[in-house]
Amino acid sequence: MAYQALNAYLARLSKGATTASPVWLDEQGRAAGRFFNTSLTSAFQPVRSFDDGQVIACEAFARSHSAVDDGLHLWKLLDQAASDDESVELDRLCRMLHAINYFRQVGEDAPELHLSVHARLLAAVNNNHGVAYRRILAALELPHERIVLQLPVVTPNQRWLLNYVLDNYRRNGFRLGVSANSPLEALGLLDKVRPDLIKVDARELADPDSVALLLLRAAEQGVRIFFKRVESQEVFGRLQQYGQALAQPIHAQGYLWDVPAAHLPEALLALRDAA
């Protein structure tokens, strides 16, 4: 059986919210947690290959817990955390819930999981950050090498901090991604940060030369480029043209195909059932 330690942990969790534990299972089997007076859980959005539409990764998002739908986006919750320590606590809780809710649904050959690190955590990080999350994954016997930690967009004068955090996570065995608002910004990160992947906002593709240069230079350096927030056929068509003209693979995610949801696509569940 895949992930035996995780399944044993899930079996020990209480069914329904309780004051005795910060984590519980809801009626649908989802792991949920509590931060102050907020109950939260996970939603996932697939990242797809343009070539065949196959799901090659999933990005996790924190959502308010709801018994009737996929909940509300909680992106402002960390901004409102009162202290750096509380920010770190919430970040770790979210990433633990995401790992549990992802790997409980998939088999051992599932695509990688992308987990965002909030911008506030960059300043709060210490030289042991990453150790606690690695220990949680080890205790649950979950594959840290299949997790990509995605760092947020930063200003140019914050790149020293970005490099510090990237080095910290790398020393704990994690693969790492960074975010960029535009292809031009991503080009700067290629040389100065050298991540495993870069996620680029697909709404900012006005300069085709920058897109072409980014795809070619990233391929030379072995850095994967993902386009996020693909929400229209127009943007999809432009990305297809770039990929075909440059003979480069295009990977993207967005509402054009998938809305973040607690349950993973049927294709991934079928892979698990076939294992």
VOGU-3710 file (C-alpha; in Angstrom, 3 decimals, decimal comma):
1> mayqalnayl> 0,000/0,000/0,000  1,341/3,472/-0,915  2,132/5,930/1,870  1,484/3,608/4,799  2,687/6,130/7,404  0,352/8,773/5,974  -2,598/6,364/6,025  -1,824/5,420/9,630  -1,749/9,121/10,573  -5,069/9,759/8,825
11> arlskgatta> -6,622/6,816/10,691  -5,670/8,455/13,995  -7,211/11,828/13,188  -10,579/12,672/14,640  -13,568/12,860/12,339  -14,817/16,438/12,504  -13,469/19,591/14,151  -12,377/19,313/17,758  -10,589/21,532/20,243  -8,257/18,655/21,101
21> spvwldeqgr> -6,361/18,756/17,799  -5,490/21,500/15,271  -5,949/19,005/12,398  -8,937/16,763/11,673  -10,752/14,954/8,850  -14,004/16,296/7,486  -16,928/14,224/6,192  -15,299/14,010/2,738  -12,008/12,707/4,110  -10,144/16,000/3,626
31> aagrffntsl> -7,599/17,087/6,203  -8,545/20,468/7,662  -6,778/22,695/10,159  -7,418/25,633/12,429  -5,560/28,937/12,585  -7,026/31,162/15,304  -10,746/31,266/14,381  -10,302/30,180/10,757  -10,721/26,623/9,497  -8,800/25,879/6,337
41> tsafqpvrsf> -8,060/23,094/3,884  -6,560/22,602/0,412  -7,501/23,132/-3,221  -5,419/22,063/-6,218  -5,035/23,426/-9,743  -3,368/21,217/-12,373  -0,445/22,339/-14,514  -0,831/20,918/-18,013  1,371/20,198/-20,996  0,235/21,962/-24,169
51> ddgqviacea> 1,246/18,976/-26,291  -1,323/16,527/-24,972  -3,147/18,222/-22,080  -1,593/15,789/-19,604  -1,375/16,901/-15,974  2,324/17,248/-15,126  2,002/18,952/-11,722  -0,533/20,387/-9,297  -0,312/23,655/-7,392  -1,903/23,817/-3,935
61> farshsavdd> -3,857/26,746/-2,511  -5,190/27,377/0,995  -8,974/27,651/1,171  -11,464/28,201/3,942  -13,067/24,941/4,962  -16,603/24,397/3,683  -18,756/21,289/3,723  -20,680/22,322/0,596  -18,042/23,757/-1,801  -14,309/24,308/-2,268
71> glhlwklldq> -14,178/27,277/0,107  -12,855/30,814/-0,236  -9,381/31,990/-1,194  -7,316/32,848/1,887  -4,441/34,732/0,277  -4,776/37,643/2,747  -4,614/35,471/5,843  -0,832/35,568/6,127  -0,814/39,338/5,586  -3,013/39,655/8,663
81> aasddesvel> -0,970/37,330/10,887  0,187/39,358/13,852  3,828/38,256/14,053  6,566/36,531/12,090  6,269/33,475/14,341  2,555/33,216/13,595  3,268/33,617/9,882  5,718/30,709/10,012  3,204/28,618/11,962  0,429/29,252/9,423
91> drlcrmlhai> 2,744/28,595/6,486  3,810/25,238/7,920  0,221/24,270/8,705  -0,866/25,043/5,129  1,993/23,099/3,579  1,367/20,126/5,859  -2,337/20,103/4,934  -1,503/20,404/1,237  0,917/17,472/1,343  -1,578/15,317/3,245
101> nyfrqvgeda> -4,511/16,199/0,990  -2,481/15,649/-2,178  -0,702/12,400/-1,421  -3,771/10,785/0,169  -5,425/11,014/-3,254  -2,580/9,904/-5,540  -0,331/6,944/-6,172  3,440/6,745/-6,035  3,846/7,914/-9,645  1,801/11,088/-9,236
111> pelhlsvhar> 2,984/14,386/-10,742  4,945/16,817/-8,573  3,254/19,105/-6,082  3,906/22,873/-6,141  3,633/24,677/-2,796  3,854/28,457/-2,489  5,962/30,191/0,142  4,348/33,469/1,206  6,313/36,708/0,711  6,198/37,457/4,419
121> llaavnnnhg> 8,097/34,248/5,102  11,134/35,518/3,196  11,892/38,043/5,911  10,919/35,676/8,720  13,081/32,779/7,530  16,018/31,622/9,644  18,924/29,365/8,812  16,960/26,291/9,908  13,857/27,029/7,865  12,917/23,998/5,800
131> vayrrilaal> 14,083/21,553/8,479  10,702/21,421/10,235  8,784/20,761/7,020  11,289/18,132/5,909  10,807/16,361/9,266  7,017/16,394/8,865  7,300/14,823/5,420  9,779/12,244/6,705  7,465/11,309/9,587  4,627/10,746/7,118
141> elpherivlq> 7,027/8,999/4,693  6,104/11,405/1,906  8,523/12,086/-0,971  10,040/15,547/-0,473  11,772/15,218/-3,849  8,346/15,368/-5,549  7,582/18,727/-3,921  8,594/22,063/-5,458  8,588/25,055/-3,118  7,504/28,120/-5,086
151> lpvvtpnqrw> 8,894/31,463/-3,898  7,018/34,705/-4,597  7,764/37,658/-6,839  10,403/39,924/-5,285  11,760/43,385/-6,022  15,316/43,642/-7,454  16,747/44,741/-4,093  15,247/41,630/-2,434  17,077/39,145/-4,654  19,856/38,661/-2,098
161> llnyvldnyr> 17,149/37,471/0,307  15,655/35,234/-2,368  19,039/33,610/-2,924  19,485/33,116/0,820  16,116/31,399/1,143  16,686/29,277/-1,953  20,020/28,089/-0,584  18,388/27,309/2,755  15,690/25,121/1,198  18,160/23,451/-1,181
171> rngfrlgvsa> 20,290/22,341/1,752  17,185/20,585/3,056  16,710/18,689/-0,197  13,834/20,630/-1,784  13,456/21,582/-5,422  12,659/25,253/-5,890  10,729/27,580/-8,138  10,424/31,353/-8,313  7,684/33,611/-9,659  7,968/36,409/-12,211
181> nsplealgll> 5,512/39,061/-13,335  6,818/39,052/-16,915  9,190/37,199/-19,258  11,707/40,063/-18,937  11,696/39,721/-15,158  12,098/35,966/-15,517  15,177/36,496/-17,716  16,813/38,422/-14,879  16,051/35,617/-12,443  17,590/33,016/-14,764
191> dkvrpdlikv> 21,062/34,508/-14,340  20,877/35,728/-10,752  18,902/32,965/-8,998  19,140/29,771/-11,104  15,980/28,015/-9,809  14,620/24,643/-10,908  11,616/26,344/-12,519  10,125/29,793/-13,061  6,397/30,551/-13,149  5,588/33,510/-15,380
201> dareladpds> 2,345/35,506/-15,367  0,789/34,747/-18,761  -1,122/38,038/-18,728  2,146/39,879/-19,470  3,238/38,548/-22,863  3,317/41,801/-24,814  6,992/41,421/-25,806  7,369/38,311/-28,014  11,169/38,712/-28,181  11,421/38,374/-24,388
211> vallllraae> 9,251/35,257/-24,421  11,348/33,650/-27,150  14,645/34,512/-25,450  13,356/33,246/-22,102  12,269/29,875/-23,511  15,527/29,346/-25,394  17,861/30,396/-22,576  15,877/28,438/-19,992  16,151/25,313/-22,154  19,924/25,814/-22,405
221> qgvriffkrv> 20,211/26,052/-18,612  17,823/23,207/-17,825  15,311/25,505/-16,108  11,638/24,743/-16,722  9,245/27,576/-17,577  5,596/27,411/-16,521  2,981/29,989/-17,489  0,288/30,698/-14,905  -3,038/32,547/-15,098  -3,901/31,378/-18,591
231> esqevfgrlq> -7,510/32,496/-18,703  -8,360/33,163/-22,363  -8,108/31,474/-25,736  -6,113/34,488/-26,978  -3,326/33,915/-24,451  -3,445/30,168/-25,056  -3,093/30,749/-28,801  -0,063/33,001/-28,349  1,677/30,470/-26,134  0,971/27,733/-28,660
241> qygqalaqpi> 2,588/29,845/-31,371  5,714/30,399/-29,264  6,046/26,708/-28,530  5,599/25,662/-32,144  7,928/28,338/-33,548  10,714/27,543/-31,077  10,111/23,784/-30,818  9,942/24,183/-27,042  7,496/22,450/-24,653  4,934/24,770/-23,079
251> haqgylwdvp> 3,497/24,095/-19,610  0,661/26,179/-18,236  -2,153/26,433/-15,722  -5,199/28,610/-15,485  -8,949/28,967/-15,368  -9,141/28,266/-19,094  -8,879/24,575/-18,144  -9,121/24,112/-14,385  -10,602/25,843/-11,353  -8,783/24,989/-8,084
261> aahlpealla> -10,698/22,203/-6,354  -10,303/19,934/-3,352  -10,533/16,795/-5,482  -7,867/16,024/-8,057  -8,665/15,367/-11,745  -10,074/11,953/-12,537  -7,028/11,149/-14,694  -4,750/11,286/-11,631  -7,130/9,201/-9,538  -7,264/6,640/-12,334
271> lrdaa> -3,461/6,375/-12,247  -3,627/5,679/-8,516  -6,315/3,040/-8,909  -4,355/1,332/-11,686  -1,153/1,096/-9,597
//
